[in-house]
């Protein structure tokens, strides 16, 4: 990449340093605009409010920004989509690849809970370079966590993949590893789209197993 050059870091011409506070301001405005929807059960409207705030900041920035990683498509949300252009795009303006999530944690926001955040990352694209960030498809993942006794049982056994096993079999395996009855195994399940088969409303599929 030696043929691609950027201005020296921390110099007066380091555009990322000059603009970084504007990027921070975009996320701050997103959070402040979305807070009006906190606890009102309207996560799409909270997300839309955050998007409007981010658009408002970038509409004033003389950059050629393109969203490389964005929200919206995966969740069918009113997010800022991959491929959207941000900034004024005036001729000669610096190019930036942008990754953002106007509100990560829209469900928490809508329920008045903690741990929602507005996220943005931007990197200047050197002249002549096609890009500096890469768009990768995003997916919801199934995840399972367990303690050392279960790890040891897996190492000494046929090494089953829990994610490929029906939930009753997983619970029976864990119960044997812990030397407990299935009914005595404590299970915590995230109720959401990430675990549609195992969780369901209020984790009901897990209860008949014991």
N, C-alpha and C positions, 0 to 999 in steps of 0.2 A: 504493500500500500504506500510505498515511498513516493509514488508519483502524485499522491493526494496530500495536500497540505492544509493545515489550519493555522490560525494566528497563535502566537505563543500563549500558553496558559498564564492567567493572572496579569496579562498585559492590558492596557486600556482598550485594546482591540479584541480582547477575548469575549466574543459575543455571548457565549454560554454564561460567562460570569456576569455580564451586563444584564442579560435577560432572565437570569435565574430567579430574581425576586418577582418578576412578572409572572413566571410560572407558579411560584408559590402563591402569589395573589390570586391566580386562577382557582387553585384548590381551596384557598380560604373563602373566596366568594361563593364557590360551590357549596361549601359546608354551611355558610351563613344563609344562603338562599334556601337550602334544603331543610334547615332546622324548623322552618315554619310548618313542615309536614310531619314533624316528629310526633309519634303516637296517634296519628290520625287514620291509620289503616289504609293509606293510599301510597304504596311504595312506588308505583309508576309516576305519580305526580311529584313525589319527592325527587326521584331520579331526573325527571324532566326539568325541575327547578334548578338542579345542580348543572345540568347540561346548558341551560340558558345562561347561567352565570359564567361558565367557561367560555361559551361563544362570545359573550360580551367583552371579556378581557382580550381574547385573541382577535376580535374585530379591530382592535386598536394597535396591534403589534405588527410592525413591518417585518414580517418573516414569511417564508414560504413553508408552512408546516403541513405535513401530511400524516394522518393517523395510520400507524402501522399495526398497533394493537389497541383495540377498542372494545367497548361493550355494545350491547344491542342485539346482535344477531343470535348469539347463543341463548339469551334469555327472552328474546322477543320483547325487549325493553326499549324505552324511548331514548336509548343511549346514543353516544357519538360513535358512528360506525367506522369500521376500517375503510380506508380510502378517502375519507372526507378531508377537505382542505381547510386548514386553520391559518389565520393571519391575513394580512392585506394582499399578499402575493404581488407587491409592487416589484417591477423589474429591478434586478440587482440585490434584492433582499436575500439574506442567508437562508439556506434550506435546513429544515429540521425534520427528523423522524420523531414521531410522538407516540408514546404509549400512555393510555389513560383509562381510568375507571371513575366517572364522575362521583358515584357513590358505591363503594364496596361495602355491602351490608344493608341493602335497601329494606330487607325484611325487618332487621333490627330497628332501623329508623322508623318504619311504619308502626312498630309495636312499642316505641318509646324506650327501647333498650340501648345498652352501651355498645361500643366496638364497631361503629360505622366510620368510614374514612374516605376522603377524596384523594385519589392517587394520580400522579402525573409524572412521567419521565420523558425527557427530551434530549436528543443528541444532535449536534450539528453535523450535516452531511458535507464532507470535503468536496471541493470543486472537482468534478470528473468522476466521483464515486456514485454508483447507483443508489446505494442506501447504506445505513449503518445499523439498522434494526431489521429483524426478519419477522414477518407475520407467520405465526404457527397456529394451526387449528386448536381450538380450546374445547375441552370436554369436561363433563362432570365425572369424577372418579369414584369407584367404590373402594372404601378403605375399612380395614379392621385392625384393631390393636389389642394386644394381650400381654400377659405378664411372663416372667421367666420360666415358670413351671410349664406353661404351654409351649414356650420355645423349646425347652428340653424335650418335651414329648414329641414335638414335630421332628426334632433332630434324630430321635431314636426310633421314629416310626417310618411309615411309607412316604413321608413328606407330602401330605395332601395340600392342595391349594384351597384354602378356606373360601376364597371368593368364588370358586367353582362348585362348592358344595352347598346343598340345601341347608337352610338354617338349622333344622332339627339335628342334622348330623354334626354340624359345627358345635352346637351346644352340648351334645353327648360327648364329643371328643374332649371339649374343655372340661366338662364335669369329671371325666375319667382322669384327666391330667391333674386336676385339683383334688381328686379323691372326695368328690361331693356328689350329691344327687343333683340332677338337672334343676330341680325346683329351687336349689340353694345357690345357684350361680347368678350373680348380679350382672345384668347386661344394661349398658347405656347405649341408646340408639339415637343418632341424629335424625330428626324428622324433617325430611326435605327431599328435593328432587335428586340429590346425590345418591340416595339409597332407596329407590322406589320399591324394590322387591322385599327388602327386609324390614323397612320401617312401617310404612302405611300409617293410617290415623292412630296416633298415640301408641305406636309400637305394637299394635295388636298381634301381628304374625308371630312375635316372639313368645307370647304368653301361653298359647296352647302347647308349646314344646315341653313345658315342665309339668 
